[in-house]
Amino acid sequence: MPAPPSLPLWAAGPAAAAAGLLTDLAFPSVGWWWCAPVGVAALVVCLDGRRVGPAAGVGLLYGTAFMLAHLQWSGVYVGAVWLALAALEAAFFAVLGPLVALVLGARVPLVVRALGVGGAWVAVEALRARIPFGGFGWGRLAFSQADAPTLGLASLGGAPLLTFAVGTSGALLAAVALTVRRRPRSATAPAVGAVVVLLVGLSVPTPTAAEEGTVQVAAVQGDVPRPGLEFNAERRAVLDNHVAATLDLAEAVEVGTTPAPDLVIWPENASDIDPLRNDDAAEVIDRAAVAVGVPILVGTLLGSDVDDSVRNVTLVWDPEAGPGERYVKRHPVPFGEYVPYREFFRQISDKVDLVRSDMVAGDEVGLLTPAGVAIGVLICFEVVDDDLVGDVVRAGAELVTVQTNNATFGYTDESVQQLAMSRVRAVEHGRAVVHVSTVGVSALIAPDGEILTSGGHFTREVLTAELPRRASLTLATVLGAGGEAALAAAGLVVAALGLRTTRRPRTPSGRDT
């Protein structure tokens, strides 16, 4: 017969909530990466021996605590939407709880169960990264590991493999804790397994050498008049800030205090005035491009000639030819750039009407070639999407830029959480990443995830560095979603084996313990 639960249900619930809060500490701004496997271990102990029904409740408590803490930045300006988003994302952990409980109940070797926990976590993250409304992958375990010694694993299997490693090592740590209590001499094997995961991660090389030459990049963080949802009420001031910072860069180049750039990159929403429809906006952007003498990647909004629709665009502005190549954001953010089921969600918060026009998604991969350099372009939350990031690298990007606008979220952890994602992506695909925000935190990142230079938060500054152009593909890039599917399938197979476990008898009271 299966062993009884390691914790009574009355204790497992609060412990699971505490485990969710502990997991959140692994992410920036605290950034204690080791809290992720420890948090997973604590949840596994809470789920050990648990039946499917109670396991769903335990998982929900973990997910609720984790998501409320992790997504609190979304509530700074949008109130109840934070609670709705956290509740939606927490529901996925009500699926994870039973899956992990089934894995732990499978009659297979300990190491297989540990791998099954990692695979189950990947499966649920894959699900919530895709549904609903295109998914929301914020809070994936992988994105807590930008400073972990196992970061190199991302180059082999991407963010899913990092999550798998955290989940597996967490399950092994839980096994150590449980076997020390039950069979002390048996604790050596899972402890060795956890160390092996660490050593494998440490041994993965992360090349950074240039393969196609280098490019001198200048990233302009122009700042905004004020944080919050109404940051673009003074959109001309935002544009002028980025123009002024670029003119300062041109002057610094002229006097020799800053290297001449090959390319200048502005963030998302640097010009929320359509420069193809507003001659004044076009004139000041052109003046900045002429002054610096190289193309500028301008984050802007473009209207339509046929209707009132809007597109979130990266536009190449050449100092001689003016506007040229463009990329239209392929994954607009629900509730940020468009509002699904607007009438329904208006009942929850009238803030949805701050999104006045629903943005139209693009359908082409974000690959632009200013100054002859193949740039993979991602706009804001697109960095969360495995497929979009992989697409630009497989299309030929020699480096990647993430143009974002964090002004909406003020002085919260949203900006540094997103920066950590860019660092993981750098290693995953072996590319330097230009992470540039209107307000920060901006950074230029090497292909091994190291931050070469970074800026402040709500400051105006220009970041410069010589970045390597790379063409080789990592195994993670080649595998794409196939690696994630294999890891998820492994977890689901072990969970299926757990269904064969003999049902544990109830206590005399008829309640799960």
C-alpha positions as CSV (number, residue, x, y, z in Angstrom):
1,M,0.0,0.0,0.0
2,P,1.2,3.5,-0.6
3,A,2.7,5.3,2.3
4,P,0.6,7.9,4.1
5,P,1.2,11.6,3.4
6,S,4.4,13.1,4.8
7,L,2.4,16.0,6.2
8,P,-1.3,16.1,7.4
9,L,-3.5,18.1,5.1
10,W,-4.0,20.9,7.7
11,A,-0.2,21.5,7.7
12,A,0.4,20.9,4.0
13,G,-1.8,23.8,2.9
14,P,0.0,26.5,4.8
15,A,3.4,24.9,4.0
16,A,2.6,24.9,0.3
17,A,1.7,28.6,0.5
18,A,5.0,29.3,2.2
19,A,6.8,27.3,-0.5
20,G,5.2,29.5,-3.1
21,L,6.5,32.6,-1.4
22,L,9.9,31.0,-1.1
23,T,9.9,30.3,-4.8
24,D,9.2,33.9,-5.6
25,L,12.4,34.9,-3.8
26,A,14.4,33.1,-6.5
27,F,13.4,35.8,-9.0
28,P,14.7,39.4,-9.2
29,S,14.8,41.7,-7.4
30,V,15.8,39.4,-4.6
31,G,17.3,36.9,-7.0
32,W,18.2,34.1,-4.6
33,W,18.2,31.5,-7.4
34,W,18.6,28.6,-5.0
35,C,15.2,29.3,-3.5
36,A,13.6,27.9,-6.7
37,P,14.7,24.2,-6.1
38,V,14.1,24.6,-2.4
39,G,10.6,25.9,-3.0
40,V,9.9,23.0,-5.3
41,A,11.3,20.6,-2.7
42,A,8.9,22.0,-0.1
43,L,6.0,21.6,-2.4
44,V,7.0,18.0,-3.2
45,V,7.0,17.2,0.5
46,C,3.5,18.7,0.8
47,L,2.3,16.5,-2.1
48,D,4.1,13.3,-1.1
49,G,1.5,10.5,-0.5
50,R,-1.4,12.8,-1.3
51,R,-4.4,11.8,-3.3
52,V,-5.4,13.7,-6.5
53,G,-8.2,15.8,-5.0
54,P,-6.4,17.2,-2.0
55,A,-3.2,17.5,-4.2
56,A,-5.1,20.0,-6.4
57,G,-5.9,22.1,-3.4
58,V,-2.3,22.0,-2.2
59,G,-1.1,23.0,-5.6
60,L,-3.6,25.8,-5.8
61,L,-2.4,27.3,-2.5
62,Y,1.2,27.1,-3.7
63,G,0.3,28.8,-7.0
64,T,-1.9,31.5,-5.4
65,A,0.8,32.5,-3.0
66,F,3.5,32.4,-5.6
67,M,1.6,34.4,-8.2
68,L,0.2,37.0,-5.9
69,A,3.8,37.7,-4.8
70,H,5.4,37.4,-8.2
71,L,2.8,39.4,-10.2
72,Q,2.2,42.2,-7.7
73,W,3.8,44.6,-10.1
74,S,0.7,44.2,-12.3
75,G,-1.5,45.6,-9.5
76,V,0.4,48.8,-8.9
77,Y,-1.8,50.6,-11.5
78,V,-4.5,48.2,-12.5
79,G,-5.8,47.0,-9.2
80,A,-8.2,44.1,-9.4
81,V,-6.7,42.9,-12.7
82,W,-3.7,41.8,-10.7
83,L,-5.9,39.6,-8.6
84,A,-7.7,38.2,-11.6
85,L,-4.4,37.5,-13.4
86,A,-2.9,35.8,-10.3
87,A,-6.0,33.7,-9.8
88,L,-5.9,32.6,-13.5
89,E,-2.3,31.6,-13.4
90,A,-2.6,29.9,-10.0
91,A,-5.3,27.6,-11.5
92,F,-2.5,25.9,-13.5
93,F,-0.9,24.9,-10.3
94,A,-4.1,23.1,-9.3
95,V,-3.3,20.9,-12.3
96,L,0.4,20.6,-11.4
97,G,-0.4,19.4,-7.8
98,P,-2.2,16.2,-8.9
99,L,0.4,15.5,-11.6
100,V,3.3,15.7,-9.1
101,A,1.3,13.6,-6.7
102,L,0.8,10.9,-9.3
103,V,4.5,11.0,-10.2
104,L,5.5,10.6,-6.6
105,G,3.2,7.6,-6.3
106,A,4.5,5.8,-9.4
107,R,6.3,2.5,-8.6
108,V,9.5,3.4,-10.4
109,P,13.0,4.2,-9.2
110,L,13.5,7.4,-7.2
111,V,15.5,9.0,-10.0
112,V,12.7,8.4,-12.5
113,R,10.2,10.0,-10.1
114,A,12.5,13.0,-9.7
115,L,12.8,13.4,-13.5
116,G,9.0,13.0,-13.6
117,V,8.5,16.0,-11.3
118,G,10.7,18.1,-13.6
119,G,8.8,16.9,-16.6
120,A,5.4,17.6,-15.0
121,W,6.5,21.1,-14.2
122,V,7.6,21.7,-17.8
123,A,4.3,20.3,-19.1
124,V,2.2,22.7,-17.0
125,E,4.5,25.7,-17.8
126,A,4.1,24.8,-21.5
127,L,0.3,24.9,-21.1
128,R,0.1,28.2,-19.3
129,A,2.6,29.8,-21.8
130,R,0.0,29.1,-24.5
131,I,-3.4,29.5,-23.1
132,P,-5.6,31.5,-22.7
133,F,-5.2,34.4,-25.2
134,G,-1.8,33.1,-26.4
135,G,-0.5,32.4,-22.9
136,F,1.4,34.2,-20.2
137,G,4.8,32.6,-19.3
138,W,5.8,35.0,-16.6
139,G,7.1,33.2,-13.5
140,R,8.5,30.1,-15.3
141,L,11.2,28.5,-13.1
142,A,13.8,29.0,-15.8
143,F,13.6,32.8,-15.5
144,S,14.7,32.6,-11.9
145,Q,18.0,31.0,-12.9
146,A,19.9,33.9,-14.7
147,D,22.5,33.9,-12.0
148,A,22.5,30.1,-11.3
149,P,25.6,28.0,-12.1
150,T,23.4,25.8,-14.2
151,L,22.4,28.6,-16.6
152,G,24.4,26.9,-19.4
153,L,21.8,24.2,-19.6
154,A,19.7,26.7,-21.5
155,S,21.9,26.3,-24.5
156,L,21.0,22.6,-24.6
157,G,17.3,22.6,-24.1
158,G,16.3,26.2,-23.6
159,A,14.1,27.6,-20.9
160,P,12.3,24.2,-20.6
161,L,15.5,22.4,-19.7
162,L,16.3,24.9,-17.0
163,T,12.8,24.5,-15.5
164,F,13.3,20.7,-15.8
165,A,16.6,20.9,-13.9
166,V,15.1,23.0,-11.1
167,G,12.1,20.7,-10.8
168,T,14.2,17.6,-10.8
169,S,16.8,18.9,-8.3
170,G,13.9,20.1,-6.1
171,A,12.4,16.6,-6.1
172,L,15.8,15.2,-5.2
173,L,16.2,17.6,-2.3
174,A,12.7,16.6,-1.1
175,A,13.8,13.0,-1.3
176,V,16.8,13.8,0.8
177,A,14.6,15.4,3.5
178,L,12.1,12.5,3.5
179,T,14.6,9.7,3.5
180,V,16.7,11.3,6.2
181,R,13.6,11.1,8.4
182,R,12.5,7.6,7.3
183,R,15.6,5.8,6.2
184,P,18.7,7.9,7.0
185,R,21.1,5.6,5.1
186,S,19.1,5.9,1.9
187,A,19.5,9.7,1.7
188,T,22.9,9.5,-0.1
189,A,21.5,8.6,-3.5
190,P,19.1,11.6,-4.0
191,A,21.8,13.9,-2.5
192,V,24.3,12.7,-5.1
193,G,21.6,13.1,-7.8
194,A,21.1,16.8,-6.9
195,V,24.9,17.4,-7.0
196,V,25.0,15.7,-10.5
197,V,22.4,18.1,-11.8
198,L,24.6,21.0,-10.6
199,L,27.8,19.5,-12.1
200,V,26.2,18.9,-15.4
201,G,25.0,22.5,-15.6
202,L,28.5,23.8,-14.6
203,S,30.1,21.7,-17.4
204,V,28.1,23.2,-20.3
205,P,30.2,25.6,-22.3
206,T,28.7,29.0,-23.3
207,P,30.7,30.4,-26.2
208,T,30.8,34.2,-26.6
209,A,33.3,34.7,-29.5
210,A,32.4,36.7,-32.5
211,E,31.8,34.6,-35.6
212,E,30.7,37.3,-38.1
213,G,32.6,40.2,-36.7
214,T,31.4,42.7,-34.1
215,V,29.0,45.6,-34.0
216,Q,29.2,48.7,-31.9
217,V,25.8,49.3,-30.4
218,A,24.3,52.3,-28.6
219,A,21.1,51.7,-26.6
220,V,19.1,54.8,-25.7
221,Q,17.1,54.9,-22.5
222,G,15.3,58.2,-22.8
223,D,13.0,58.1,-19.7
224,V,9.5,59.4,-19.5
225,P,7.9,62.4,-17.7
226,R,6.2,60.1,-15.1
227,P,5.5,56.4,-14.4
228,G,2.1,54.8,-14.6
229,L,-0.6,54.0,-17.1
230,E,-0.6,57.7,-18.3
231,F,3.1,57.8,-19.1
232,N,2.2,58.4,-22.8
233,A,-0.1,61.4,-22.1
234,E,3.0,63.4,-22.8
235,R,4.2,61.3,-25.7
236,R,6.0,64.2,-27.4
237,A,8.1,64.6,-24.3
238,V,9.0,60.9,-24.4
239,L,10.1,61.3,-28.1
240,D,12.0,64.5,-27.3
241,N,13.8,62.7,-24.5
242,H,15.1,60.0,-26.9
243,V,16.0,62.5,-29.5
244,A,17.9,64.6,-26.9
245,A,19.8,61.6,-25.6
246,T,20.8,60.6,-29.2
247,L,22.0,64.1,-29.9
248,D,24.1,64.0,-26.7
249,L,25.5,60.7,-28.0
250,A,26.4,62.3,-31.3
251,E,28.2,65.1,-29.5
252,A,30.1,62.6,-27.3
253,V,31.2,60.7,-30.4
254,E,32.3,63.9,-32.1
255,V,34.5,64.9,-29.1
256,G,35.9,61.4,-28.8
257,T,34.5,60.4,-25.4
258,T,32.3,57.7,-26.8
259,P,33.0,55.2,-29.6
260,A,31.1,55.8,-32.8
261,P,28.2,53.3,-33.0
262,D,27.3,51.2,-36.0
263,L,23.7,51.2,-34.8
264,V,21.5,53.0,-32.4
265,I,18.5,51.3,-30.7
266,W,15.6,53.1,-29.1
267,P,13.0,51.2,-27.0
268,E,9.4,50.3,-27.5
269,N,7.1,53.4,-27.4
270,A,10.0,55.8,-27.9
271,S,7.7,57.6,-30.4
272,D,4.1,57.0,-29.7
273,I,3.5,59.7,-32.4
274,D,3.3,58.0,-35.8
275,P,6.3,59.5,-37.6
276,L,4.8,58.4,-41.0
277,R,1.8,60.5,-40.4
278,N,3.2,63.4,-38.3
279,D,5.8,65.5,-40.1
280,D,7.1,67.0,-36.9
281,A,7.8,63.7,-35.3
282,A,9.5,62.5,-38.5
283,E,11.7,65.7,-38.6
284,V,13.1,65.3,-35.1
285,I,13.8,61.5,-35.6
286,D,15.5,62.3,-38.8
287,R,17.6,65.0,-37.1
288,A,18.7,62.5,-34.5
289,A,19.6,59.9,-37.2
290,V,21.5,62.4,-39.3
291,A,23.4,63.7,-36.2
292,V,24.6,60.3,-35.1
293,G,25.1,59.2,-38.7
294,V,23.9,55.6,-38.4
295,P,20.5,53.8,-38.5
296,I,18.2,54.0,-35.5
297,L,15.7,51.3,-34.6
298,V,12.7,53.3,-33.5
299,G,10.0,51.8,-31.3
300,T,6.8,53.4,-32.5
301,L,3.1,53.1,-33.1
302,L,1.8,53.1,-36.7
303,G,-1.7,53.7,-37.8
304,S,-3.5,52.1,-40.8
305,D,-4.5,53.7,-44.1
306,V,-7.8,51.8,-44.1
307,D,-9.1,51.8,-40.5
308,D,-8.5,53.0,-37.0
309,S,-6.2,50.0,-36.1
310,V,-2.8,50.5,-34.5
311,R,0.4,48.4,-34.8
312,N,3.3,48.2,-32.4
313,V,6.3,48.5,-34.6
314,T,10.1,48.6,-34.8
315,L,11.0,50.9,-37.6
316,V,14.5,51.3,-39.1
317,W,15.3,55.0,-39.6
318,D,18.3,55.5,-41.9
319,P,20.1,58.9,-41.8
320,E,20.0,59.1,-45.6
321,A,17.0,57.1,-46.7
322,G,14.7,57.8,-43.7
323,P,12.1,55.2,-42.7
324,G,12.6,51.7,-44.2
325,E,12.3,48.1,-42.8
326,R,9.8,47.5,-40.1
327,Y,8.7,44.7,-37.8
328,V,5.2,44.5,-36.4
329,K,4.8,42.9,-33.0
330,R,3.4,39.4,-33.5
331,H,2.1,38.8,-29.9
332,P,0.2,41.9,-28.6
333,V,-0.3,41.6,-24.9
334,P,-3.9,40.9,-23.8
335,F,-5.2,43.7,-21.5
336,G,-2.2,45.7,-22.3
337,E,-2.4,46.2,-26.0
338,Y,-5.8,44.7,-26.7
339,V,-8.7,43.7,-24.5
340,P,-10.5,40.4,-25.2
341,Y,-14.1,40.2,-24.1
342,R,-14.0,43.9,-23.2
343,E,-17.5,44.1,-21.9
344,F,-17.0,41.2,-19.5
345,F,-13.7,42.4,-18.1
346,R,-15.1,45.9,-17.7
347,Q,-17.2,44.5,-14.9
348,I,-13.9,43.6,-13.1
349,S,-12.1,46.9,-13.7
350,D,-12.8,50.0,-15.7
351,K,-9.0,50.2,-16.3
352,V,-9.5,48.1,-19.4
353,D,-10.8,51.2,-21.2
354,L,-7.4,52.8,-20.9
355,V,-6.5,50.5,-23.8
356,R,-8.5,52.6,-26.3
357,S,-7.6,50.8,-29.5
358,D,-6.9,47.1,-29.9
359,M,-3.6,46.5,-31.6
360,V,-3.3,44.4,-34.7
361,A,-0.7,41.5,-34.6
362,G,2.0,41.2,-37.3
363,D,2.6,37.9,-39.1
364,E,6.3,38.1,-40.1
365,V,9.4,37.1,-38.1
366,G,11.2,40.0,-36.6
367,L,14.4,40.1,-38.6
368,L,15.8,43.4,-39.7
369,T,19.1,44.3,-41.3
370,P,20.2,47.9,-40.5
371,A,23.8,48.7,-41.3
372,G,24.1,45.2,-42.8
373,V,23.7,43.5,-39.4
374,A,21.0,40.8,-39.0
375,I,19.0,41.9,-35.9
376,G,16.4,39.7,-34.3
377,V,13.7,42.0,-33.0
378,L,11.4,41.2,-30.0
379,I,9.1,43.8,-28.6
380,C,8.4,43.7,-24.8
381,F,6.6,40.6,-23.6
382,E,7.6,38.7,-26.7
383,V,10.8,37.7,-24.9
384,V,8.7,35.4,-22.8
385,D,7.6,33.4,-25.8
386,D,10.0,30.5,-26.7
387,D,8.7,30.2,-30.3
388,L,9.1,33.9,-31.1
389,V,12.6,34.1,-29.8
390,G,13.7,30.9,-31.5
391,D,12.1,32.1,-34.8
392,V,14.3,35.2,-35.1
393,V,17.5,33.2,-34.4
394,R,16.6,30.5,-36.9
395,A,15.8,33.2,-39.4
396,G,19.4,34.3,-39.2
397,A,19.7,36.9,-36.4
398,E,23.3,37.6,-35.4
399,L,22.2,39.3,-32.3
400,V,18.9,40.0,-30.6
401,T,17.2,43.2,-29.3
402,V,14.4,43.3,-26.8
403,Q,12.7,46.7,-27.0
404,T,10.4,47.3,-24.1
405,N,8.5,49.9,-22.1
406,N,8.3,49.4,-18.4
407,A,7.0,52.8,-17.5
408,T,3.5,51.4,-16.7
409,F,4.9,49.4,-13.8
410,G,6.7,52.1,-12.0
411,Y,9.5,51.1,-9.5
412,T,8.4,47.5,-9.3
413,D,10.3,44.3,-10.0
414,E,8.7,43.9,-13.4
415,S,11.7,45.5,-15.2
416,V,14.4,43.3,-13.6
417,Q,12.3,40.2,-14.0
418,Q,12.1,40.9,-17.7
419,L,15.8,41.6,-17.9
420,A,16.5,38.2,-16.4
421,M,14.5,36.6,-19.2
422,S,16.7,38.3,-21.8
423,R,19.8,36.9,-20.0
424,V,18.4,33.4,-20.2
425,R,17.6,34.0,-23.9
426,A,21.2,35.1,-24.6
427,V,22.5,31.7,-23.3
428,E,19.7,29.7,-24.9
429,H,20.5,30.9,-28.4
430,G,24.1,32.0,-28.0
431,R,23.4,35.6,-29.0
432,A,24.3,38.9,-27.5
433,V,21.1,40.7,-26.4
434,V,20.3,44.4,-26.4
435,H,17.7,44.9,-23.8
436,V,16.5,48.5,-24.0
437,S,13.7,50.1,-22.1
438,T,12.2,53.6,-22.0
439,V,12.9,53.8,-18.3
440,G,15.1,50.9,-17.5
441,V,16.5,48.7,-16.4
442,S,18.3,48.5,-19.8
443,A,21.4,46.4,-20.4
444,L,23.7,45.0,-23.0
445,I,24.2,41.3,-22.5
446,A,26.9,38.9,-23.7
447,P,26.0,35.5,-25.2
448,D,26.8,33.8,-21.9
449,G,24.2,35.9,-20.0
450,E,26.8,38.3,-18.5
451,I,25.6,41.9,-18.2
452,L,28.3,44.0,-20.0
453,T,26.7,47.3,-19.0
454,S,23.4,48.3,-17.5
455,G,21.5,51.5,-16.6
456,G,19.4,52.8,-13.8
457,H,15.7,52.9,-13.3
458,F,13.8,56.0,-14.5
459,T,17.0,57.6,-15.7
460,R,18.1,59.0,-19.1
461,E,21.3,57.4,-20.4
462,V,23.0,55.8,-23.3
463,L,24.6,52.3,-23.0
464,T,27.3,51.4,-25.5
465,A,29.3,48.2,-26.1
466,E,31.0,46.2,-28.9
467,L,28.9,43.1,-29.3
468,P,29.8,39.8,-31.1
469,R,27.8,38.8,-34.2
470,R,27.2,35.0,-34.1
471,A,25.8,32.6,-36.6
472,S,26.1,29.1,-35.1
473,L,23.0,27.6,-33.6
474,T,22.8,26.1,-30.1
475,L,21.2,22.7,-29.6
476,A,18.3,24.5,-27.9
477,T,17.7,26.6,-31.1
478,V,17.8,23.5,-33.3
479,L,15.4,21.5,-31.1
480,G,12.9,24.3,-30.7
481,A,9.7,23.2,-29.1
482,G,10.7,19.6,-29.7
483,G,12.9,19.6,-26.6
484,E,10.0,21.0,-24.5
485,A,7.6,18.4,-25.8
486,A,10.0,15.5,-24.9
487,L,10.5,16.7,-21.4
488,A,6.8,17.3,-20.8
489,A,6.0,13.9,-22.3
490,A,8.4,12.2,-19.9
491,G,6.6,13.8,-16.9
492,L,3.2,12.8,-18.2
493,V,4.3,9.2,-18.7
494,V,5.6,8.9,-15.2
495,A,2.3,10.5,-13.9
496,A,0.4,7.9,-16.0
497,L,2.4,5.2,-14.2
498,G,1.3,6.7,-11.0
499,L,-2.4,6.0,-11.9
500,R,-1.6,2.3,-11.4
501,T,-0.7,2.7,-7.8
502,T,-3.1,1.0,-5.4
503,R,-5.5,3.5,-3.9
504,R,-4.6,4.5,-0.4
505,P,-7.2,3.6,2.2
506,R,-8.9,6.4,4.0
507,T,-8.5,7.3,7.6
508,P,-11.4,6.3,10.0
509,S,-12.8,9.8,9.6
510,G,-13.0,9.3,5.8
511,R,-10.7,12.3,5.2
512,D,-7.4,12.6,3.5
513,T,-4.5,13.3,5.8
